[in-house]
Amino acid sequence: MPRKTNTRAAQGSGSIRQRKDGRWEGRITVGTDPGTGKPVRRSVYGTSQKEVRQQMTAIQREVDSGTYQAPDRTTVGEWLDAWMVTFCAAKVKPLTYSSYNAAIKKHIKPSLGALRLQKLRGFHVQELYNRMISAGLSAKTVKNVAAILHKALSIAMKQGLISVNPCDAAELPKVTQKEIKPLTDQEIPLFLEAIEESPMRNAYALCLFAGLREGECLGLSWDQVDFEARRITVSQQLQKEKKAGGKYYIAPTTKSGKPRQIEPPEIALQYLRAERVKQMENRLAAGELWSNPHNLVFTDGTGKHMAVYTFYRHFKKIAAEIGRPDARPHDLRHTAATVAIASGADIKSVQDLMGHATASFTLNVYAHTSDQMKRDTAARMQSYYDGLTAQKQA
């Protein structure tokens, strides 16, 4: 038999009533319409007066504290799509946009995409992190994904879609700094000998002696090389879109977003001069086929930029020849920094050479020291103390 409808308001509530279907409905004012000035009311439902009253009390607390959010059915996946199009497409670099998109598609959406944005909680985010770690992904990868999600949810907060950022209630795994493996003092001469016949000899040598990143080296233009001032300005990189059939392009700035000027040792400029002669010969031989619109330093026989994959593949062969199959092109950059520190350069100078944002980052990356550097430090300290002793005896 259908339950008799109680059309009267519940005693003392003033805004709770029983519906025809037997459920209880509560109506509460949550704000004022800015256009009309009329009150905005929200309805909540339950199987009892007590349940409805509890919901209304919770909503009233949110209204009083300024954390109330109007119900919204947008999912996490839908918001991420909107965020990418509206807040990222015209703002971030193409390579960064591709990395955001890949992380969202591969990691975030499969775990959180179907959840309502307003229902997302810290434990949901924590479960995402835990699953990634269980799948064998590094703490650094988890941290990168977390940074993307945090950015997207921060904008959702600013847009009034959520009141808090759920990422703040989740704990990231600890990221441990991987030990870098620069070329040793014994391996550097072997490497220089091994690259002597390589068509990319001068590019590898510049990475080694000037500490350039791979993309900075391949994107370097002659406009950025000042032989007279013995200076190189690093302000662009050669990049490739991270997708099947992705095209190469010149990114207008470096990784840090700020151009930097370096004054490399003379040997780096010697290799650059050798490349200039080689390129002039190639240009004469190519004739009308020559095309180097970006005035790049390192090109093939017709002026086209070098392929990153080819640069990497040739390097790996050379590294294997000298007994370092684990080495990567980026280790040449690490070698440059390590040699600079070993030769007595201060951390600030090494920071400028590497283009790091802060000296503390440089210290963190290159905190290790070689046995020889330790011995040199001990010898300098001993010499200092010997001097103090000699002064006292005099």
ABEGO torsion letter per residue (X at the ends): XBBBBBABBBBGAGABBBBAAGBBBBBBBAEBBAAAGBBBBBBBBBABAAAAAAAAAAAAAAAAAGABBBBBABBAAAAAAAAAAAAAAAABBAAAAAAAAAAAAAAAAAAAAABBAAABBAAAAAAAAAAAAAAGBBAAAAAAAAAAAAAAAAAAAAAGABABBAAAABBBBBBBBBBBBBBBAAAAAAAAAAAAABAAAAAAAAAAAAGBBAAAAAABBAAABBAAAGBBBBABBBBBBBBBGBBBBBBABBAAGBBBBBBBBAAAAAAAAAAAAAAAAAAAAAEAABBBAAGBABBBAAGBBBBAAAAAAAAAAAAAAAGBAABBAAAAAAAAAAAAAAAGBBAAAAAAAAGBABAAAAAAAAABBBAAAAAAAAAAAAAAAAAAAAAAAX
